Amino acid sequence: MAIAEDHDQRDKRFDVLIAGAGIAGLESAFALRELLGDRVGLRLLAPNAEFVYRPLSIGEPFSRSHAEHYSLARLAAQADAELVTDSLAEVDVERRVARTVSGAELGYDALIVAVGAGLEYPYEHATRFDDARSDELLHGLVQDIEAGYVGRLAIVIPAPMPWPLPAYELALMASERAWDSQISMDVTVLTSEAAPLAAFGELVSGELSALLAERRIEVITSAYCEIPRSKKIVVSPGGGCLEADRIVAFPRLEGPRVPGLPCDGGGFIPVDEYARVRRADRVWAAGDAADFPVKQGGIAAQLADTAARSIAVVAGGSFDARTFAPVLEGVLMTGGRPRYLRGYPTFPGHPTFPRSREDSVFTAVAPGSAPPKIAARYLGPHLEANMSAAVSTD
């Protein structure tokens, strides 16, 4: 009798399948559980057993910070979600079925696609930056800086670059390390942006430009680069050349191109202002897989919250759906005191969110305080609780 009751109860639930267990996937799981409680059944589809919180990985080569690792099984249990170790292969929108790489078919009442994006490295003759391997890839660079082998460091931000903040962190921390080692080193950042961190708005961009100038870091904006050989950069427009002892190049992102779902020219999934996938009933997308131009953890979490609330309305919750209104927040590591940043992005072809200059923020983080690198309303407290538990156990 108990089994039959459990089955009947399950049949009454609104079943949500979340493909991907990064920031967007986990945030949407915790948001849905908070919004709908036991009325929603959650299934989390993920290829790995760990969630890696990577925003702090840029500091690993400088012994400043490190990425944190969390058990997905534990996080899924806290969200009361079933964890399925597999990957999304295809979506049958008409049947409301997701097929996995292993061949399983998973039905859903609503699907959130949060599978992330792939990395594309357009430059052969440069050190690649990958936040999953930052210590491995950049440790040798830091050692060479300390030994005085790097007279000029060039950092290349390609177009389109969805999230350039780590490039400026690398420039600032490398410059600071050279200064601490009493080494003379020039640093040049070449970016396709019209201004440093232009997505944050004029105030943040201007303050960052002033900080970079104070550190004697040159920035070449609206730069489209080629690296034809080691230590040489050709900059367009103009065709100028730059020689550097070391070149670090950041990647572009490639969309996931999920079979059965629409995608734009870059493979990203087009969503509307409620994070619903266009021309795909009962499917939402969040995180790097979606076509919003900025690919950043806080934006991923906000888009996931938008999707979760929209799904809660469909599931019969007493909510009003809210449109996606992104607020950019970040912490810039500088080698000295970090800076807290907040801005309001606007992009051609996307809704605009006008704000006055006073609403943007660029300020030094107070000593002893540590604002999160990524602001996630529902996931953040669970990461903090798991971190506190790990520390108290040590």
JOSUL-V945848 format. One record per residue. N is the residue number from 1. RES is the residue in three letters. OMEGA is omega in degrees with one decimal (none if undefined). Layout:
# JOSUL-V945848
n->N res->RES omega->OMEGA
n->N res->RES omega->OMEGA
This chain:
# JOSUL-V945848
n->1 res->MET omega->-179.8
n->2 res->ALA omega->-179.7
n->3 res->ILE omega->179.7
n->4 res->ALA omega->178.9
n->5 res->GLU omega->178.0
n->6 res->ASP omega->-179.4
n->7 res->HIS omega->179.4
n->8 res->ASP omega->179.7
n->9 res->GLN omega->-179.7
n->10 res->ARG omega->-178.9
n->11 res->ASP omega->-179.5
n->12 res->LYS omega->-177.0
n->13 res->ARG omega->175.2
n->14 res->PHE omega->-172.5
n->15 res->ASP omega->179.6
n->16 res->VAL omega->174.5
n->17 res->LEU omega->178.7
n->18 res->ILE omega->-179.4
n->19 res->ALA omega->-177.1
n->20 res->GLY omega->-177.2
n->21 res->ALA omega->169.3
n->22 res->GLY omega->-178.7
n->23 res->ILE omega->-177.6
n->24 res->ALA omega->-178.7
n->25 res->GLY omega->-179.6
n->26 res->LEU omega->178.4
n->27 res->GLU omega->-179.5
n->28 res->SER omega->178.2
n->29 res->ALA omega->-179.7
n->30 res->PHE omega->178.5
n->31 res->ALA omega->-179.7
n->32 res->LEU omega->178.4
n->33 res->ARG omega->178.9
n->34 res->GLU omega->-174.9
n->35 res->LEU omega->-171.2
n->36 res->LEU omega->179.5
n->37 res->GLY omega->-176.7
n->38 res->ASP omega->-179.7
n->39 res->ARG omega->-179.0
n->40 res->VAL omega->171.7
n->41 res->GLY omega->-174.4
n->42 res->LEU omega->173.8
n->43 res->ARG omega->-175.7
n->44 res->LEU omega->-177.7
n->45 res->LEU omega->-175.4
n->46 res->ALA omega->-178.8
n->47 res->PRO omega->-173.5
n->48 res->ASN omega->179.9
n->49 res->ALA omega->-175.4
n->50 res->GLU omega->164.8
n->51 res->PHE omega->-179.0
n->52 res->VAL omega->-179.9
n->53 res->TYR omega->-165.0
n->54 res->ARG omega->-174.1
n->55 res->PRO omega->-178.2
n->56 res->LEU omega->-176.1
n->57 res->SER omega->179.7
n->58 res->ILE omega->-179.5
n->59 res->GLY omega->-175.3
n->60 res->GLU omega->-179.3
n->61 res->PRO omega->-178.7
n->62 res->PHE omega->-178.0
n->63 res->SER omega->-178.9
n->64 res->ARG omega->-177.3
n->65 res->SER omega->179.8
n->66 res->HIS omega->176.7
n->67 res->ALA omega->178.1
n->68 res->GLU omega->-178.8
n->69 res->HIS omega->-178.8
n->70 res->TYR omega->175.7
n->71 res->SER omega->177.2
n->72 res->LEU omega->179.0
n->73 res->ALA omega->-179.3
n->74 res->ARG omega->179.4
n->75 res->LEU omega->178.4
n->76 res->ALA omega->178.8
n->77 res->ALA omega->179.3
n->78 res->GLN omega->176.0
n->79 res->ALA omega->-175.3
n->80 res->ASP omega->-179.8
n->81 res->ALA omega->173.8
n->82 res->GLU omega->179.5
n->83 res->LEU omega->177.6
n->84 res->VAL omega->-178.8
n->85 res->THR omega->-177.0
n->86 res->ASP omega->-179.5
n->87 res->SER omega->178.0
n->88 res->LEU omega->178.7
n->89 res->ALA omega->-173.0
n->90 res->GLU omega->177.6
n->91 res->VAL omega->172.4
n->92 res->ASP omega->-173.3
n->93 res->VAL omega->-177.1
n->94 res->GLU omega->-179.0
n->95 res->ARG omega->-173.7
n->96 res->ARG omega->-179.6
n->97 res->VAL omega->173.4
n->98 res->ALA omega->176.5
n->99 res->ARG omega->-179.0
n->100 res->THR omega->179.4
n->101 res->VAL omega->-179.9
n->102 res->SER omega->178.2
n->103 res->GLY omega->178.9
n->104 res->ALA omega->174.9
n->105 res->GLU omega->-177.4
n->106 res->LEU omega->178.7
n->107 res->GLY omega->-179.1
n->108 res->TYR omega->165.9
n->109 res->ASP omega->174.2
n->110 res->ALA omega->-179.3
n->111 res->LEU omega->171.6
n->112 res->ILE omega->179.0
n->113 res->VAL omega->-178.6
n->114 res->ALA omega->-171.7
n->115 res->VAL omega->179.1
n->116 res->GLY omega->-177.9
n->117 res->ALA omega->178.2
n->118 res->GLY omega->179.1
n->119 res->LEU omega->175.4
n->120 res->GLU omega->-180.0
n->121 res->TYR omega->-175.6
n->122 res->PRO omega->-172.9
n->123 res->TYR omega->-179.4
n->124 res->GLU omega->-171.6
n->125 res->HIS omega->179.9
n->126 res->ALA omega->173.0
n->127 res->THR omega->-178.3
n->128 res->ARG omega->172.5
n->129 res->PHE omega->176.3
n->130 res->ASP omega->-174.5
n->131 res->ASP omega->175.5
n->132 res->ALA omega->-177.0
n->133 res->ARG omega->-172.0
n->134 res->SER omega->-179.4
n->135 res->ASP omega->179.8
n->136 res->GLU omega->-173.9
n->137 res->LEU omega->-172.3
n->138 res->LEU omega->-179.0
n->139 res->HIS omega->178.9
n->140 res->GLY omega->177.5
n->141 res->LEU omega->-179.6
n->142 res->VAL omega->178.0
n->143 res->GLN omega->179.2
n->144 res->ASP omega->176.6
n->145 res->ILE omega->-178.9
n->146 res->GLU omega->-179.3
n->147 res->ALA omega->177.7
n->148 res->GLY omega->-177.9
n->149 res->TYR omega->-175.6
n->150 res->VAL omega->177.9
n->151 res->GLY omega->176.1
n->152 res->ARG omega->175.0
n->153 res->LEU omega->176.4
n->154 res->ALA omega->179.6
n->155 res->ILE omega->-173.1
n->156 res->VAL omega->176.2
n->157 res->ILE omega->-174.4
n->158 res->PRO omega->175.7
n->159 res->ALA omega->-10.4
n->160 res->PRO omega->178.1
n->161 res->MET omega->-171.9
n->162 res->PRO omega->-177.9
n->163 res->TRP omega->-172.8
n->164 res->PRO omega->-173.7
n->165 res->LEU omega->-180.0
n->166 res->PRO omega->178.5
n->167 res->ALA omega->178.0
n->168 res->TYR omega->174.5
n->169 res->GLU omega->178.8
n->170 res->LEU omega->179.7
n->171 res->ALA omega->-177.6
n->172 res->LEU omega->-178.4
n->173 res->MET omega->176.9
n->174 res->ALA omega->178.2
n->175 res->SER omega->179.5
n->176 res->GLU omega->179.6
n->177 res->ARG omega->176.9
n->178 res->ALA omega->178.6
n->179 res->TRP omega->179.9
n->180 res->ASP omega->-179.7
n->181 res->SER omega->-179.2
n->182 res->GLN omega->179.8
n->183 res->ILE omega->175.3
n->184 res->SER omega->-179.7
n->185 res->MET omega->173.9
n->186 res->ASP omega->177.6
n->187 res->VAL omega->178.1
n->188 res->THR omega->173.6
n->189 res->VAL omega->178.0
n->190 res->LEU omega->-172.9
n->191 res->THR omega->175.2
n->192 res->SER omega->178.7
n->193 res->GLU omega->174.8
n->194 res->ALA omega->177.6
n->195 res->ALA omega->-179.8
n->196 res->PRO omega->-178.6
n->197 res->LEU omega->-177.2
n->198 res->ALA omega->-178.4
n->199 res->ALA omega->179.7
n->200 res->PHE omega->-177.6
n->201 res->GLY omega->-170.7
n->202 res->GLU omega->-176.0
n->203 res->LEU omega->-178.9
n->204 res->VAL omega->-179.7
n->205 res->SER omega->179.7
n->206 res->GLY omega->178.7
n->207 res->GLU omega->177.2
n->208 res->LEU omega->178.6
n->209 res->SER omega->178.6
n->210 res->ALA omega->178.7
n->211 res->LEU omega->178.5
n->212 res->LEU omega->178.4
n->213 res->ALA omega->177.5
n->214 res->GLU omega->178.4
n->215 res->ARG omega->-179.4
n->216 res->ARG omega->176.2
n->217 res->ILE omega->179.8
n->218 res->GLU omega->176.3
n->219 res->VAL omega->175.3
n->220 res->ILE omega->-176.0
n->221 res->THR omega->-178.7
n->222 res->SER omega->-175.3
n->223 res->ALA omega->175.8
n->224 res->TYR omega->-164.7
n->225 res->CYS omega->165.6
n->226 res->GLU omega->177.9
n->227 res->ILE omega->-172.4
n->228 res->PRO omega->178.7
n->229 res->ARG omega->-179.4
n->230 res->SER omega->174.1
n->231 res->LYS omega->-179.4
n->232 res->LYS omega->177.0
n->233 res->ILE omega->173.9
n->234 res->VAL omega->-172.7
n->235 res->VAL omega->174.0
n->236 res->SER omega->-2.5
n->237 res->PRO omega->178.1
n->238 res->GLY omega->177.4
n->239 res->GLY omega->177.7
n->240 res->GLY omega->-178.4
n->241 res->CYS omega->176.8
n->242 res->LEU omega->176.4
n->243 res->GLU omega->-179.9
n->244 res->ALA omega->177.6
n->245 res->ASP omega->176.3
n->246 res->ARG omega->178.3
n->247 res->ILE omega->174.2
n->248 res->VAL omega->-178.4
n->249 res->ALA omega->177.2
n->250 res->PHE omega->-175.6
n->251 res->PRO omega->161.8
n->252 res->ARG omega->174.7
n->253 res->LEU omega->174.7
n->254 res->GLU omega->178.6
n->255 res->GLY omega->-173.2
n->256 res->PRO omega->-180.0
n->257 res->ARG omega->-177.7
n->258 res->VAL omega->177.5
n->259 res->PRO omega->-179.0
n->260 res->GLY omega->179.1
n->261 res->LEU omega->177.0
n->262 res->PRO omega->174.7
n->263 res->CYS omega->177.0
n->264 res->ASP omega->-177.0
n->265 res->GLY omega->178.7
n->266 res->GLY omega->179.6
n->267 res->GLY omega->-178.5
n->268 res->PHE omega->-173.1
n->269 res->ILE omega->-178.0
n->270 res->PRO omega->179.6
n->271 res->VAL omega->176.0
n->272 res->ASP omega->-174.0
n->273 res->GLU omega->175.3
n->274 res->TYR omega->-178.8
n->275 res->ALA omega->175.8
n->276 res->ARG omega->177.8
n->277 res->VAL omega->-178.3
n->278 res->ARG omega->177.7
n->279 res->ARG omega->177.6
n->280 res->ALA omega->-175.7
n->281 res->ASP omega->176.5
n->282 res->ARG omega->176.9
n->283 res->VAL omega->176.1
n->284 res->TRP omega->177.4
n->285 res->ALA omega->-179.4
n->286 res->ALA omega->178.8
n->287 res->GLY omega->-174.6
n->288 res->ASP omega->-179.7
n->289 res->ALA omega->-178.5
n->290 res->ALA omega->-172.3
n->291 res->ASP omega->175.3
n->292 res->PHE omega->-168.7
n->293 res->PRO omega->-177.5
n->294 res->VAL omega->178.7
n->295 res->LYS omega->-174.9
n->296 res->GLN omega->-172.8
n->297 res->GLY omega->179.9
n->298 res->GLY omega->176.8
n->299 res->ILE omega->177.7
n->300 res->ALA omega->-180.0
n->301 res->ALA omega->179.8
n->302 res->GLN omega->178.1
n->303 res->LEU omega->176.3
n->304 res->ALA omega->177.2
n->305 res->ASP omega->177.3
n->306 res->THR omega->178.9
n->307 res->ALA omega->-177.7
n->308 res->ALA omega->-179.5
n->309 res->ARG omega->177.2
n->310 res->SER omega->177.7
n->311 res->ILE omega->179.2
n->312 res->ALA omega->176.6
n->313 res->VAL omega->179.4
n->314 res->VAL omega->-178.9
n->315 res->ALA omega->176.6
n->316 res->GLY omega->177.9
n->317 res->GLY omega->-178.7
n->318 res->SER omega->-178.2
n->319 res->PHE omega->166.2
n->320 res->ASP omega->176.5
n->321 res->ALA omega->178.7
n->322 res->ARG omega->179.7
n->323 res->THR omega->-179.3
n->324 res->PHE omega->179.5
n->325 res->ALA omega->-169.1
n->326 res->PRO omega->171.4
n->327 res->VAL omega->-179.9
n->328 res->LEU omega->174.6
n->329 res->GLU omega->178.1
n->330 res->GLY omega->174.2
n->331 res->VAL omega->-178.3
n->332 res->LEU omega->175.5
n->333 res->MET omega->-171.5
n->334 res->THR omega->-170.1
n->335 res->GLY omega->173.3
n->336 res->GLY omega->178.4
n->337 res->ARG omega->177.6
n->338 res->PRO omega->175.6
n->339 res->ARG omega->174.4
n->340 res->TYR omega->-175.8
n->341 res->LEU omega->171.0
n->342 res->ARG omega->179.1
n->343 res->GLY omega->-173.5
n->344 res->TYR omega->-171.6
n->345 res->PRO omega->170.4
n->346 res->THR omega->-178.6
n->347 res->PHE omega->175.9
n->348 res->PRO omega->178.6
n->349 res->GLY omega->177.5
n->350 res->HIS omega->178.9
n->351 res->PRO omega->178.4
n->352 res->THR omega->-175.9
n->353 res->PHE omega->-175.2
n->354 res->PRO omega->175.7
n->355 res->ARG omega->175.0
n->356 res->SER omega->179.5
n->357 res->ARG omega->-177.0
n->358 res->GLU omega->-179.7
n->359 res->ASP omega->178.1
n->360 res->SER omega->-174.4
n->361 res->VAL omega->169.2
n->362 res->PHE omega->-172.5
n->363 res->THR omega->178.2
n->364 res->ALA omega->177.9
n->365 res->VAL omega->-178.1
n->366 res->ALA omega->177.8
n->367 res->PRO omega->178.5
n->368 res->GLY omega->177.9
n->369 res->SER omega->-176.9
n->370 res->ALA omega->177.2
n->371 res->PRO omega->-177.0
n->372 res->PRO omega->176.3
n->373 res->LYS omega->179.7
n->374 res->ILE omega->177.4
n->375 res->ALA omega->177.9
n->376 res->ALA omega->-170.1
n->377 res->ARG omega->-174.9
n->378 res->TYR omega->-178.5
n->379 res->LEU omega->-174.2
n->380 res->GLY omega->-179.9
n->381 res->PRO omega->179.3
n->382 res->HIS omega->176.4
n->383 res->LEU omega->179.0
n->384 res->GLU omega->-179.2
n->385 res->ALA omega->178.8
n->386 res->ASN omega->177.0
n->387 res->MET omega->179.0
n->388 res->SER omega->179.2
n->389 res->ALA omega->179.9
n->390 res->ALA omega->-179.3
n->391 res->VAL omega->-178.4
n->392 res->SER omega->179.7
n->393 res->THR omega->-175.9
n->394 res->ASP omega->none
